[in-house]
């Protein structure tokens, strides 16, 4: 697309302290342009910053009060006027004077006495250049806005897809409700608290915390692969059942890997999601699963999720148990410091335990959630009865 030509009837501001000069320039320009006049720098700045700014300014240098140099400097320092081209018209013909004017941001320098054809030609040229620059700037702003809009849409779709996938896994589990939302905010709170800790500062910048928040809902995605007779069992697992249940960590990682392979490229939040899904049941002392990792060998994302997941499991009401009081859950987390959990993460949890309590209260499960769980358990029990 060609840049539009806005030179016809453009507005020219003429700034000169001599009335005769203003009259001459106005007469020269009036047939082709709208002309505004200012006899001093202060008035010129007011007109330039008005709701109807000029398209170009012809500016004298030697004026009482604010001289042309200072007017130009102020124009270029103001976001409202920075893009208005300034042409100096002056009797100062020294090279240093011209150099100074151009360095201050003027686009041209015309010596007095003026040559009318030269003035008209240069005004026309710089108006065309301004029109092209305005066109490109507007187009760039439009493209940036479109990119931001599309990026926002992609991110929103991505977030909704993650939550939908996570919710699909949770609907097959009696431990559902707002669990995935609570753990998201728990993990973010812990990461934010630890971002200035010497052990974690390098890993926990704004981008990493955003990835943790985005990835956290997928921590139990592997539960979609656990048979209903085990997943929906309203009680403790026998050892054989527990071994099957433990495979949800590996199933989760493999499901996310399959999605990543389908995309044909690595995605940062899916890398974090794989870590969380595969390793959030590992324990600091190496007694967890599936790999028996210990200490810093467990990904930080999974160590954060371990605290968030256990806390929420302890305080949450289930169809087969009442939720534990916040204080009791905190005591259990504290007791697991250095055994189940990373000691520094537990310390951060203890520091912000009231924030955890507030998150739990804000995203509390409803009685409707519990009713749905009971219905699911009833269906599961019926389905299992022939094999009992």
N, C-alpha and C positions, 0 to 999 in steps of 0.2 A: 504494500500500500504506500502511495506517495504521501509525503508530509504535506499537510494543507498549507496554503499560502494565506497568512493572515495580515499581509501588509496593507491591504485595502482598508482604509479608514481606521488604521491603528491610531492609538493615542500617544502623542509625543509631549513630554514635559520639558519645557525650556526653562533653564535656571540661569539668571544673569541679573546683576544688580543695576545694570544700566538700562533705562526704559527704551532708549533708541535701539539697543541690540535686541531686546525682547520684541519690539515692533517689527524689526527687519526679519527676524527668524520666524515669527508668527505669520507674516505675510508670505514668506517663502514656502512654508509648510502647509498652509491652511487649505489649499486646493486638493491636496492628497490625503491629509491626515486631520484628525481632531487634535487641537493644540491646547495645552494647559501651560500657564506661565507662573513662575515663582521668582520673586525679586531677592530672596535670601535663602540660605541653607535650611533654616528651621522650617519655613513653609514648604520647601521642597520635600523634606523628610515626611512631613504630615501628609502631603498629597500622595507620595510614593507608598505609604503604609495604609492608605485609605481602602475602603471596600472596592473602589474602582481605580486600581493602580495604573500607571502609564505602561505602555509596551516598551518604551525606550526613553532615556533621559539625555538631553544635551546640557552639559554642565560647565559653567564657567569656573575657573579656578580662583581668580583674585576677587574675593568678595569680603565685605566687612562681616564681623561675627564669625560664623562657620565658613571657612574657605572650602573650595571645591574638593580638595584632598580629604578633608575631614568628613564632608558629606558622603563622598564615595566610600570611605572606610566604614561609616555607619550603615550605609545601604548594604554593603557586603557582609556585615556582621548580623543583619536582621534576616531571619528566615522568611519573613514576608516579602522582602525586597531583594534578596540575594541574586535572584535570577533575572532582574531587570538590567538589560545592557546599558552601560554608561559610556557616552562619548564626550570627551573633554573638548570644549571650544575655548581657546585661550590665546592671549598675546604672548604667553610665556613659551618661547620657541627653543629654549635650551634643551639639549639632549637629556641632561639629568632630570629636568622637569617632566619631560615625556616619559622617561624611564620610570620615574616615581609613580606617575599616573597609571601606567600599565601594571606596575607591581601591585598597586592597590586594588586592581580588579577591573579597570576600565577596558573596554574592548577596542577603543580607537582614540586617536588624538589629532584634532584638526586645529591648525594655527589660524589666528586672526591676522589680518582681515580675511574673512571667509570667501571661498569661491562657491557660489550657489550650486553649480552643477556637482561639485565635489561633495558638498553637504548632502544633497539629495541622493546621490549615488551611494554614499556610505550609509545613510539612514536606511535606504531600501535594502542594502546588503545585510545589515545587521538585524533588521526586522525579519528577513528570510531565515537567517541563521537562528534567531530566537524561536521562530515558529517551528523549525525543524527540531530544535532542542526540546521545546515544550512537548511536541508530539512524541518524541522518543521517551521523554521522562514520564509522560502520562501512560504511554504504552508499557513502560517498565513497571510503573506502579500497579497497573492493571494486571500484568503478568505475575508480579509478586503476590498480589492479593489472590489471584486465581490459584497459584501454587500453595499458598497458605490455606486456602479454602479446601483444595483437593487433599492436601496433606492431613488437614483436620478430619476430613471425611474418611480417609483411609485409616487414620488412627482410631476414629470412632468405630468403624466397622471391625477393625482388629480387636478392640476392647470388647465389643459386643460378642464377637465370635469366641473369644477366650472365655468370657463368662457363660456363654451358651454351652460350650464344651464342658466346662467345669460343672455347670448345673446339671448337665446330662449325667455325669458321674455321680453327683450328689443325690440325684433323685432315686438312684438305686440303693442308696445307703440310708439306714434309719437315722444316722447322725447327719441330718441335713439342715434345713432352715437357713440362717444367715451365717453359717460357719465360714464359707469362703469369703464373705465380705469382712467379717471380723478379723480373720487371719491376714487378709491384705493390709488392714490398717495396723494390726499389731506389728507386722514385719516392717512396715514403713516407719512406725514410731521407734522401734529398736534401732533400725539403720540410721535414722536421723540423729538419735542420741549418740550413736557410736561414731559418727562421721568425723569427729575431731579426736578420736582415740588414736594413739600412735600406731596400734596394731592394724587399724582398719581405715585410716584416713585416705590412703592411696586408692583403696577399693571402693569407698563409699562416697562418690561424688554425686551431683544431682542426677546425672544420667543413669548411674548404677541404681540409685534408689528408685527412680522411675521404672527401671526394668524389673526390680524386685517386686514392686507394687503390681505391675502388669502381669508378671509371671506367677505370682503366688497362688492364684485360683486354680492353677493346673497341678497342684501338689498331689492330689489324689485322683488324677485322671485315669490311672491304671486300674481303679476299682471297676471300670466298665468291663474288665476281663475276668472278674471274680464271679464264680457261680452264685446264683441267688441263694441256694441252700446254705452257703457259708456267709455271704455278705449280709443277708437279711436275718441271720440267726439271732434271736433275742436273748442272748446270753453269752457266756464265755465259750471260746473255742476249745475243742480238744486239740492235742498237739498236732495231729494230722491236718486239721482244719486251719490251724494257725500257720502252718508251713505254706498252705495254699494262699492264705491271706497275705502273707509276706511278699508274695510274688507281685503284688500290685505296684511296688516300687519299680521293678524291672519292666513290667508291662507298660507303666506310664512313660518311662524313658523311651522305650521302643516305639510307642505310639507317636510321641513327639518327633523322634528321629524320622519316622516314616513320613510325617507331615513335612518335615524339613527337606527330605529327599525329593518329595513331590514338587516342592518349590524350585528345586535345583540350585539353591543357594543357602548359605548360612544366614540365620536371622538371630540378632543379638538376644532378643527377649526369649527366643526358643532355647538358646544355649543355657540361659539362666533357668528356664522352666525345666529343662532336662536335669540340671543339677538338683533342683528342689525336689522333683518327682522321684528321682533315684536315690537320693541320700538323706531325706529328711527324717528317716528312721534310724540313721546311724547315731551312735553315742560317743561322747568325748573319750570315754575309756576303752573304746573298741568293742563293746559288747552288743552293738546294734546290728542292723542288717540293711542291705543285702550283702555287703562286702566286708563288714567288720572293720571299717575305717576308724581311725582314732585321731584325736587332736586336729591340727591344722590340715591334715589330709582330707578331712571332710570339707567340702566347699562351704564358704562363708554363707552363701544363700541358704543352704540346707541347715546350717547351725542356727541361723535366725528363725527359720521356719519351725525347727524342732521345739523351740521355746514357745512360739506362738501357737503351734498345733496342740501341744500338751496342755498349756494353760486353758485353751478353749475347750478341750475335751473334759478337763476337770470341772469347769464351772457350768457346763451345759447340761440341761435337763434332757434326759432320754426317756424312751418309753419304759425302760427297765431300771431307771435310777433317777434320783433327784440330782440337780446340780450342786456341786460343792461350793461352800461360801468362798468368796474371793480370798479372804485371809488364809484359809486352809490350802487353797491352790497355790498361793504365793509361798507358803511354807514348804510345800512339796517341791516346787521349782528350786527354792533355795537349798533344799536338802540334796538336790541333784547336781549342785555346782561342782564341777570338776569330775563328775562321774557320767551322768547323762548329758550334761550341757557344758558348753564353753564357759569357763568361769567369768570372763569379762562380759559376755553377753548376759549372764545371770545378774551380774552387778548392775548393768544398764537396765535390765528388767526391774530390779528392785528399786532403782532410782525413779522409774516412771510407772510404777505399778498402778498409780491412780489414773494414769492415762489409759492403761489397759482396762481398768474398771469402767471408765467413761465410754470407751469404745464398745465394750460388752453391753452396757446399758442402752447405748444408742441403737445398736443393731441386734437387740434381743429377739429370740425366737418367739413367735406368737403361739397361742393355744391352737390355732388352725394348723401350724406346722406340726405340733405334737399329734393332733388328730390324724393328719395325713400319715405320719409315721406309724401310728397304731394300725391304720388301715392297711398299710404296706405289710406290716408284720403279720396281720391276720391272713392276708393273701398268701404270704410266704409260708405260713404254717399249714394252710390248706394244701398248698402245692406239695409240701413235704410229707403230709400225713400218710400217703400210700406207702412211703418208703420207711416209715417209723417202725 
